[in-house]
Amino acid sequence: MNNESTFRYARVQTGLRLPAALLVLAAMNACSGNADADRSDDTTTLRAVAAAQVPVAPRKCNDCGTVSAIETLKVKGDASGAGAVTGALVGGVIGHQIGGGRGNDVATAAGVIGGAITGHQIERRINGEEYYRVSVAMEAGDSRTLDIAALNGISVGSKVRVVGQDLQLL
């Protein structure tokens, strides 16, 4: 060999010192000790390393999601008529205090009618039921909106599962 080819070979060797050293260490490790026992351990180790490196995609739950909004709503209840009667009495008394003569009669009648309507609406509101409209951003990408009677610890940002027309906190 001439000096020039030796010099090129040396330059190549210099650039590969670290990988070459690792290769030498790996070869020394493979040759040392009981070959069958080491091979078994290496295979187990390689399987464990390979299993640890393979990312496992999380299973999608088509019924699971995150609560994105909660709206409190109230539906008016039934009225028994007691509110209307009470309202008519109160309205009649108040209307009777206004004016005199024929104006007093008109004010009393207006108070009775206005009181009955107001009393009826107040009774319906008192007997009404509160419920919650909950919007859920599903893991599958869509969204669902459900009306539920009670939140049971559910708040915006909670992870939930949709079960029929109800929500289950995860």
HELIX and SHEET records of a PDB file:
HELIX    1   1 ASN A    3  GLY A   15  1                                  13    
HELIX    2   2 ARG A   17  CYS A   31  1                                  15    
HELIX    3   3 ALA A   35  GLN A   53  1                                  19    
HELIX    4   4 ALA A   82  HIS A   96  1                                  15    
HELIX    5   5 ARG A  102  ILE A  126  1                                  25    
SHEET    1   A 5 SER A 143  ILE A 148  0                                        
SHEET    2   A 5 GLU A 129  MET A 138 -1                                        
SHEET    3   A 5 CYS A  64  VAL A  75 -1                                        
SHEET    4   A 5 LYS A 159  VAL A 163 -1                                        
SHEET    5   A 5 ASP A 166  LEU A 169 -1                                        
END                                                                             
